[in-house]
């Protein structure tokens, strides 16, 4: 069901971004990009093994709630 205020999450993309840890070893961060209605794109970056489905979904849901609080005014 579409969001009545047009704040649907869409264009979700997941990629890896190589980076170096404190010891100089190469590691991959996970980058999640998405749009919220006409707003964005937004990026969330997670270290190795941090991008669990529960965490990503919770972070996106919080961001949508923050946008809703800004965009939808009484």
Helices and strands as residue ranges (DSSP letters): E 9-20, E 26-36, E 39-46, H 53-71
